Amino acid sequence: MKTDPEKIRIYSSKTGKVELMEKVKKTDDEWKGILTSQQFDVARKKGTELAFTGKYHDCHEDGIYKCVCCDIDLFDSKTKFESGTGWPSFWEPIAEENVKTETDKSHNMIRTEVLCTLCDAHLGHVFDDGPLPTGKRYCMNSASLKFVKR
Protein backbone atom coordinates (compact mmCIF):
# COMPACT_ATOMS: atom_id res chain seq x y z
CA MET A 1 0.00 0.00 0.00
CA LYS A 2 1.47 3.34 -1.10
CA THR A 3 1.13 6.31 1.26
CA ASP A 4 0.61 9.86 0.10
CA PRO A 5 3.66 12.11 0.33
CA GLU A 6 3.82 14.38 3.35
CA LYS A 7 2.66 17.93 2.56
CA ILE A 8 4.21 20.95 4.31
CA ARG A 9 2.97 24.54 4.50
CA ILE A 10 5.65 26.82 2.95
CA TYR A 11 5.57 30.56 2.28
CA SER A 12 6.64 31.79 -1.18
CA SER A 13 7.93 35.35 -1.52
CA LYS A 14 7.17 35.16 -5.24
CA THR A 15 3.43 34.59 -4.73
CA GLY A 16 3.15 36.13 -1.25
CA LYS A 17 1.16 33.08 -0.18
CA VAL A 18 1.55 29.96 1.93
CA GLU A 19 1.40 26.90 -0.30
CA LEU A 20 1.35 23.15 0.34
CA MET A 21 4.54 21.50 -0.88
CA GLU A 22 5.70 17.90 -0.82
CA LYS A 23 8.33 17.15 1.84
CA VAL A 24 11.74 16.65 0.18
CA LYS A 25 13.38 13.34 1.07
CA LYS A 26 16.56 12.08 -0.57
CA THR A 27 19.30 9.59 0.28
CA ASP A 28 22.81 10.76 1.12
CA ASP A 29 23.95 9.56 -2.30
CA GLU A 30 21.25 11.65 -3.99
CA TRP A 31 22.27 14.74 -1.96
CA LYS A 32 25.96 14.14 -2.81
CA GLY A 33 25.00 14.23 -6.50
CA ILE A 34 23.37 17.66 -6.08
CA LEU A 35 25.54 19.46 -3.51
CA THR A 36 29.21 20.34 -3.23
CA SER A 37 31.14 18.48 -0.54
CA GLN A 38 31.01 21.53 1.76
CA GLN A 39 27.27 22.03 1.19
CA PHE A 40 26.68 18.34 1.92
CA ASP A 41 28.80 18.45 5.10
CA VAL A 42 27.04 21.55 6.43
CA ALA A 43 23.44 21.12 5.23
CA ARG A 44 23.09 17.35 5.46
CA LYS A 45 25.62 16.39 8.18
CA LYS A 46 25.18 19.43 10.48
CA GLY A 47 28.69 20.77 9.93
CA THR A 48 29.70 24.42 10.01
CA GLU A 49 31.92 26.66 7.93
CA LEU A 50 34.73 28.65 9.49
CA ALA A 51 33.84 32.19 10.57
CA PHE A 52 34.38 34.88 7.89
CA THR A 53 34.86 32.27 5.12
CA GLY A 54 31.29 31.91 3.80
CA LYS A 55 30.37 33.82 0.64
CA TYR A 56 27.39 35.59 2.24
CA HIS A 57 28.79 36.81 5.59
CA ASP A 58 29.66 40.18 3.98
CA CYS A 59 26.95 40.29 1.29
CA HIS A 60 24.94 43.53 1.30
CA GLU A 61 22.86 43.09 -1.85
CA ASP A 62 19.06 43.14 -1.95
CA GLY A 63 17.44 39.75 -2.39
CA ILE A 64 16.25 36.47 -0.94
CA TYR A 65 18.31 33.75 0.70
CA LYS A 66 17.01 30.30 -0.28
CA CYS A 67 17.75 26.77 0.89
CA VAL A 68 20.65 25.34 -1.11
CA CYS A 69 19.00 21.90 -0.99
CA CYS A 70 15.35 22.54 -1.90
CA ASP A 71 15.25 26.18 -3.06
CA ILE A 72 12.54 27.49 -0.71
CA ASP A 73 12.75 31.06 0.60
CA LEU A 74 14.37 31.32 4.02
CA PHE A 75 15.53 34.89 4.73
CA ASP A 76 15.05 38.33 3.22
CA SER A 77 18.13 40.57 2.95
CA LYS A 78 16.06 43.32 4.60
CA THR A 79 16.40 41.39 7.89
CA LYS A 80 20.15 40.77 7.59
CA PHE A 81 22.48 42.58 9.98
CA GLU A 82 26.16 42.73 10.87
CA SER A 83 26.56 40.54 13.93
CA GLY A 84 30.37 40.52 13.92
CA THR A 85 30.34 36.73 14.18
CA GLY A 86 31.55 35.97 10.64
CA TRP A 87 28.34 34.24 9.56
CA PRO A 88 25.33 35.77 7.79
CA SER A 89 22.88 36.82 10.50
CA PHE A 90 19.20 37.71 10.29
CA TRP A 91 16.73 38.94 12.89
CA GLU A 92 13.86 36.82 11.51
CA PRO A 93 13.13 34.22 8.83
CA ILE A 94 11.06 35.14 5.79
CA ALA A 95 8.19 33.12 7.32
CA GLU A 96 7.84 30.97 10.42
CA GLU A 97 6.54 28.11 8.22
CA ASN A 98 9.82 27.88 6.32
CA VAL A 99 12.17 27.16 9.22
CA LYS A 100 11.93 24.92 12.24
CA THR A 101 14.06 24.60 15.34
CA GLU A 102 15.35 21.73 17.43
CA THR A 103 17.48 21.49 20.55
CA ASP A 104 21.13 20.80 19.67
CA LYS A 105 23.23 19.27 22.44
CA SER A 106 26.36 18.66 20.36
CA HIS A 107 29.86 19.95 21.26
CA ASN A 108 29.01 20.05 25.00
CA MET A 109 26.62 22.99 24.46
CA ILE A 110 22.88 23.45 24.38
CA ARG A 111 21.83 25.54 21.39
CA THR A 112 18.78 25.96 19.18
CA GLU A 113 19.42 24.53 15.73
CA VAL A 114 17.62 26.03 12.72
CA LEU A 115 16.52 23.67 9.95
CA CYS A 116 14.71 24.03 6.64
CA THR A 117 11.15 22.84 7.17
CA LEU A 118 10.80 21.34 3.70
CA CYS A 119 13.99 19.24 3.47
CA ASP A 120 15.46 19.25 7.02
CA ALA A 121 18.72 20.91 5.89
CA HIS A 122 20.86 22.23 8.75
CA LEU A 123 21.05 26.01 8.35
CA GLY A 124 22.72 27.18 11.57
CA HIS A 125 21.56 28.26 15.03
CA VAL A 126 19.39 30.97 16.55
CA PHE A 127 20.35 33.01 19.60
CA ASP A 128 18.58 35.57 21.79
CA ASP A 129 21.17 38.33 21.34
CA GLY A 130 19.98 39.92 18.10
CA PRO A 131 18.63 43.39 17.37
CA LEU A 132 15.09 44.68 17.68
CA PRO A 133 12.38 44.12 16.72
CA THR A 134 12.80 40.38 17.48
CA GLY A 135 15.94 40.20 19.61
CA LYS A 136 16.90 37.08 17.64
CA ARG A 137 20.12 36.31 15.76
CA TYR A 138 19.64 33.62 13.15
CA CYS A 139 23.30 32.77 12.59
CA MET A 140 23.37 30.84 9.31
CA ASN A 141 25.98 29.02 7.25
CA SER A 142 26.54 30.41 3.74
CA ALA A 143 27.01 26.81 2.56
CA SER A 144 23.34 26.12 3.38
CA LEU A 145 22.09 29.15 1.47
CA LYS A 146 21.66 30.30 -2.12
CA PHE A 147 21.25 34.04 -2.73
CA VAL A 148 18.93 35.37 -5.44
CA LYS A 149 19.09 39.11 -6.18
CA ARG A 150 15.80 40.98 -6.18
Residue frames relative to the residue before (quaternion, step in Angstrom):
aa qw qx qy qz dx dy dz
M 1.0000 0.0000 0.0000 0.0000 0.00 0.00 0.00
K 0.2890 -0.7696 0.5518 0.1407 3.57 -0.74 1.10
T 0.2623 -0.7604 0.5717 0.1616 3.58 -0.93 0.90
D 0.5507 -0.6028 0.4633 0.3447 3.54 -1.17 0.57
P 0.5374 -0.6196 0.4521 0.3504 3.59 -1.04 0.70
E 0.5464 -0.6153 0.4645 0.3273 3.52 -1.18 0.71
K 0.2079 -0.7735 0.5898 0.1035 3.58 -0.93 0.94
I 0.1486 -0.7896 0.5948 0.0258 3.56 -0.98 0.98
R 0.4061 -0.6869 0.5469 0.2534 3.57 -1.08 0.77
I 0.0440 0.8001 -0.5900 0.0987 3.58 -0.66 1.21
Y 0.3682 -0.7200 0.5501 0.2084 3.55 -1.00 0.91
S 0.1691 -0.7644 0.6160 0.0874 3.58 -1.06 0.83
S 0.3684 -0.7292 0.5282 0.2315 3.59 -0.73 1.02
K 0.5850 0.5920 -0.3667 0.4156 3.58 1.16 -0.51
T 0.7727 0.3111 -0.1704 0.5265 3.59 0.92 -0.92
G 0.3646 -0.7364 0.4888 0.2929 3.58 1.19 -0.51
K 0.6493 0.5025 -0.2979 0.4870 3.56 1.27 0.35
V 0.4370 -0.6205 0.5709 0.3132 3.52 -1.36 0.32
E 0.0762 -0.8057 0.5873 -0.0085 3.54 -0.82 1.08
L 0.4455 -0.6445 0.5382 0.3105 3.57 -1.23 0.40
M 0.0099 -0.7954 0.6050 -0.0363 3.55 -0.80 1.07
E 0.5253 -0.6335 0.4723 0.3157 3.54 -1.17 0.62
K 0.5187 -0.6378 0.4811 0.3046 3.58 -0.91 0.99
V 0.3309 -0.7466 0.5473 0.1830 3.59 -0.90 0.97
K 0.0609 0.7788 -0.6181 0.0879 3.55 -0.75 1.13
K 0.0871 0.7803 -0.6104 0.1053 3.54 -0.79 1.11
T 0.5110 -0.6058 0.5041 0.3431 3.56 -1.26 0.38
D 0.6647 -0.4779 0.3771 0.4331 3.57 -1.26 0.27
D 0.6462 0.5200 -0.3297 0.4508 3.60 0.95 -0.78
E 0.6345 0.5098 -0.3323 0.4766 3.60 1.02 -0.72
W 0.6532 0.4973 -0.3188 0.4737 3.62 0.94 -0.85
K 0.6420 0.5317 -0.3272 0.4451 3.62 0.95 -0.81
G 0.6517 0.5146 -0.3062 0.4655 3.59 1.15 -0.56
I 0.7038 0.4473 -0.2415 0.4963 3.58 1.26 -0.41
L 0.7817 0.3545 -0.1411 0.4934 3.57 0.95 -0.96
T 0.5253 -0.5600 0.5136 0.3830 3.55 -1.29 0.30
S 0.6619 -0.4980 0.3529 0.4352 3.59 -1.21 0.25
Q 0.6518 0.4978 -0.3283 0.4685 3.63 0.99 -0.71
Q 0.6394 0.5149 -0.3280 0.4675 3.60 0.93 -0.83
F 0.6473 0.5128 -0.3177 0.4659 3.59 0.96 -0.85
D 0.6636 0.5133 -0.3070 0.4492 3.59 0.87 -0.96
V 0.7214 0.4313 -0.2539 0.4788 3.60 0.87 -0.91
A 0.7717 0.4040 -0.2148 0.4418 3.59 0.59 -1.14
R 0.7839 0.3376 -0.1817 0.4883 3.59 0.92 -0.79
K 0.7750 0.3200 -0.1648 0.5195 3.61 1.13 -0.62
K 0.4927 -0.7144 0.3901 0.3078 3.59 1.31 0.37
G 0.3013 0.7456 -0.5271 0.2748 3.55 1.03 0.84
T 0.2566 -0.7338 0.5896 0.2192 3.55 -1.29 -0.30
E 0.4016 -0.6787 0.5505 0.2740 3.54 -1.20 0.50
L 0.5922 -0.5660 0.4249 0.3853 3.57 -1.16 0.46
A 0.5971 -0.5721 0.4254 0.3678 3.57 -1.11 0.70
F 0.8509 0.1658 -0.1644 0.4706 3.55 -1.17 0.81
T 0.5999 0.5660 -0.3748 0.4234 3.63 1.19 0.32
G 0.5849 0.6006 -0.3738 0.3968 3.62 1.16 -0.43
K 0.5628 -0.6561 0.3924 0.3143 3.57 -1.03 0.76
Y 0.7317 0.4266 -0.2520 0.4682 3.63 1.15 -0.32
H 0.4374 0.7128 -0.4741 0.2753 3.65 1.15 -0.09
D 0.7848 0.2591 -0.1365 0.5461 3.61 1.10 -0.65
C 0.3850 0.7224 -0.4781 0.3184 3.59 1.21 0.51
H 0.0755 -0.8201 0.5672 0.0042 3.58 -0.80 1.03
E 0.4271 0.7120 -0.4581 0.3175 3.59 1.22 0.36
D 0.5190 -0.6381 0.4833 0.3000 3.54 -1.29 0.50
G 0.4338 0.6977 -0.4928 0.2867 3.57 -0.76 1.00
I 0.5449 -0.5933 0.4955 0.3248 3.50 -1.38 -0.33
Y 0.2714 -0.7237 0.6140 0.1602 3.53 -1.08 0.85
K 0.1325 -0.8118 0.5686 0.0123 3.55 -0.70 1.18
C 0.5909 -0.5408 0.4525 0.3919 3.56 -1.29 0.26
V 0.4504 -0.7040 0.4847 0.2580 3.57 -0.81 1.03
C 0.6780 0.5063 -0.2870 0.4489 3.60 1.15 -0.54
C 0.8504 0.1379 -0.0305 0.5069 3.60 0.75 -0.98
D 0.4773 -0.7441 0.3767 0.2766 3.58 1.35 0.12
I 0.4572 0.6567 -0.5002 0.3310 3.65 1.08 0.34
D 0.5877 -0.5784 0.4448 0.3496 3.56 -1.27 0.50
L 0.1186 -0.8147 0.5659 0.0439 3.56 -0.89 0.97
F 0.8152 -0.0174 0.0716 0.5745 3.59 0.78 -1.02
D 0.3249 -0.7084 0.5955 0.1949 3.53 -1.21 0.70
S 0.5399 -0.6395 0.4359 0.3310 3.61 -0.93 0.83
K 0.5636 0.6103 -0.3823 0.4047 3.60 1.18 -0.44
T 0.7167 0.4045 -0.2498 0.5102 3.61 1.22 -0.37
K 0.4790 0.6622 -0.4361 0.3766 3.59 1.29 0.16
F 0.0077 0.7956 -0.6055 0.0185 3.57 -1.07 0.72
E 0.5283 -0.6123 0.4865 0.3305 3.54 -1.30 0.40
S 0.1340 -0.8215 0.5527 0.0415 3.56 -0.39 1.24
G 0.4232 -0.7120 0.4583 0.3223 3.58 1.22 -0.41
T 0.5398 0.6546 -0.3835 0.3647 3.58 1.28 0.04
G 0.4985 -0.6582 0.4309 0.3643 3.60 1.16 -0.49
W 0.6735 0.3858 -0.2947 0.5574 3.56 1.31 0.20
P 0.5660 -0.5689 0.4446 0.3980 3.62 -1.10 0.52
S 0.0692 -0.8142 0.5764 -0.0104 3.57 -0.82 1.03
F 0.1016 -0.7873 0.6081 -0.0037 3.53 -1.04 0.91
W 0.4019 -0.7269 0.4935 0.2578 3.59 -1.07 0.62
E 0.7964 -0.0107 -0.0668 0.6010 3.61 1.27 0.06
P 0.5052 -0.6161 0.4949 0.3468 3.59 -1.19 0.46
I 0.6642 -0.5021 0.3706 0.4116 3.55 -1.27 0.29
A 0.7686 -0.0982 0.0660 0.6286 3.58 1.21 -0.62
E 0.5640 -0.6197 0.4302 0.3359 3.56 -1.01 0.80
E 0.6049 0.5808 -0.3558 0.4125 3.61 1.10 -0.64
N 0.7097 0.5283 -0.2588 0.3877 3.58 1.02 -0.79
V 0.7553 0.2388 -0.1789 0.5835 3.58 1.23 -0.27
K 0.1153 -0.7568 0.6365 0.0937 3.52 -1.26 0.49
T 0.2758 -0.7627 0.5622 0.1616 3.55 -1.23 0.39
E 0.0621 -0.7604 0.6455 0.0352 3.51 -1.30 0.57
T 0.5278 -0.5999 0.4867 0.3530 3.56 -1.20 0.46
D 0.1423 -0.7764 0.6128 0.0369 3.55 -0.92 1.03
K 0.0849 -0.8217 0.5636 0.0066 3.57 -0.55 1.19
S 0.3820 0.7384 -0.4782 0.2831 3.60 1.20 0.40
H 0.8225 0.2677 -0.1969 0.4615 3.57 -1.34 0.34
N 0.5802 -0.6219 0.3550 0.3882 3.60 1.10 0.71
M 0.5915 0.5070 -0.3849 0.4949 3.59 1.08 0.79
I 0.2526 -0.7029 0.6277 0.2194 3.52 -1.32 0.23
R 0.0935 0.7892 -0.5932 0.1289 3.54 -0.53 1.27
T 0.4251 -0.6601 0.5457 0.2929 3.54 -1.34 0.14
E 0.2554 -0.7839 0.5555 0.1085 3.53 -0.48 1.29
V 0.2321 -0.7446 0.6104 0.1383 3.57 -1.13 0.72
L 0.0568 -0.8014 0.5946 -0.0313 3.54 -0.86 1.10
C 0.5189 -0.5782 0.5200 0.3550 3.54 -1.27 0.43
T 0.4624 -0.7026 0.4699 0.2679 3.58 -0.79 0.98
L 0.7087 0.5001 -0.2763 0.4139 3.58 0.92 -0.88
C 0.8362 0.1628 -0.0652 0.5196 3.62 0.91 -0.82
D 0.4593 -0.7179 0.4128 0.3212 3.61 1.31 0.05
A 0.3030 0.7524 -0.5290 0.2494 3.63 1.13 0.49
H 0.4293 -0.6549 0.5573 0.2759 3.56 -1.10 0.78
L 0.1730 -0.8077 0.5600 0.0633 3.57 -0.76 1.09
G 0.6923 -0.3686 0.2983 0.5439 3.57 0.99 -0.86
H 0.5274 -0.5997 0.4834 0.3583 3.56 -1.09 -0.79
V 0.2757 -0.7357 0.5908 0.1833 3.56 -1.26 0.42
F 0.1169 -0.7917 0.5995 0.0125 3.52 -1.04 0.95
D 0.4760 -0.6888 0.4820 0.2580 3.56 -1.24 0.50
D 0.5689 0.5962 -0.3923 0.4085 3.60 1.03 0.70
G 0.4083 0.7243 -0.4577 0.3149 3.57 1.15 0.63
P 0.6658 -0.5170 0.3697 0.3908 3.56 -1.33 0.04
L 0.6019 -0.4941 0.4616 0.4249 3.53 -1.34 0.10
P 0.5557 -0.0500 -0.8174 -0.1432 1.62 -2.29 0.85
T 0.6841 0.5201 -0.3031 0.4119 3.66 1.12 -0.32
G 0.3304 -0.7425 0.5121 0.2781 3.59 1.07 -0.69
K 0.5699 0.5929 -0.3692 0.4330 3.58 1.31 0.17
R 0.1296 -0.7390 0.6532 0.1025 3.53 -1.31 0.53
Y 0.1336 -0.7658 0.6279 0.0373 3.53 -0.37 1.32
C 0.1082 -0.8184 0.5642 -0.0162 3.54 -0.16 1.39
M 0.0446 -0.8617 0.5031 -0.0493 3.56 -0.09 1.35
N 0.4419 -0.6484 0.5491 0.2879 3.54 -1.30 0.37
S 0.4904 -0.6546 0.4880 0.3047 3.60 -0.87 0.91
A 0.6245 0.5758 -0.3330 0.4092 3.59 1.05 -0.79
S 0.6801 0.4657 -0.2849 0.4893 3.61 1.21 -0.41
L 0.7057 0.4656 -0.2328 0.4807 3.56 1.30 -0.21
K 0.1345 -0.7211 0.6700 0.1141 3.50 -1.38 0.41
F 0.2415 -0.7946 0.5445 0.1172 3.59 -0.71 1.06
V 0.0713 -0.7704 0.6332 0.0230 3.55 -0.98 0.93
K 0.3979 -0.7264 0.5108 0.2303 3.58 -0.64 1.16
R 0.4499 -0.6635 0.5293 0.2779 3.53 -1.17 0.71
